[in-house]
Every structure is written in structure tokens, then in C-alpha cells.
Amino acid sequence: MEIRPASTVTELLSAGHLFDAPPREEWAARFLAADGHVLLIAYVDGVPAGFVSGIEMLHPDKGTEMCLYELGVDDPFRRRGIGAALIRALVDVARERGCYDLWVGVERDNEAALATYRSAGATADGEFAMLVWEFGGGSGR
């Protein structure tokens, strides 16, 4: 397995089967061009097998932290440690960029995600509720 950052729109689009919905070229270009956005792709025998994305957030009194935005591993490649390896690679990127932490929100009943995050070194930081303002225009939902 090889993990490397997506650096071109073509590379990101070629991993489109890993996303919830087909990525749009315009959005892929904006994501890759935005400072603080990271998308790592895991390749097995040259085939995109999984990805993780992270977004840096900066606050005047806290510094920079990174949010693990999304993790996806293609069905045939699950339960091989690819998800945990992608998370550890993102943790390394966050440290290299000077982030003070990396966090992820996950549903409490998503046992597979919780097990993957914990196997990559994450610990629970208490409970929280996520509230959303939906404006439409997103993908796949």
C-alpha cells in the first residue's frame, strides 16, 4: 500500500468511486487549491483503495487544529488496516503543519468508525451534539 496526497484534479476524480457521490471537477479543483485542505489517497497495486480528507481550522486564541472531514475505504479493501493507516498519515500531516490537535465527529452507534479511529490512536473527548443549518446545493444528500 502507498499513501500519497492528491495533487491534481485528475488524480482526485480517478478515486471518485471512494466518495459518497461522484466528485465534481469544479469542487475538486477548489478543494485542492484551498490552503489547509488535505486529501490523502491509499493505493493498493496502483488502484485507489481509500482516502481521508482533513481541513485546517485557525482561531485567534487557539491556533490551528485539523478536522478529519471524511474517511472512506472501498469495500474490497476493508478490514486490512487501510483506514487506520490513512488516519495515521493525516495525523502526521497535521503535526507537520503545526496543528495542536486533530479531531473527528462520529455517530456514537457507528461501531466500525469508532473502532478504526481508536485503532489509529484517537481517544474520546466527551459527548457533543452536532447541529446543522442546511442550505441545499450540496452533493449526494
Order of alpha helices (4+ residues) and beta strands (2+ residues): beta-alpha-alpha-beta-beta-beta-alpha-beta-alpha
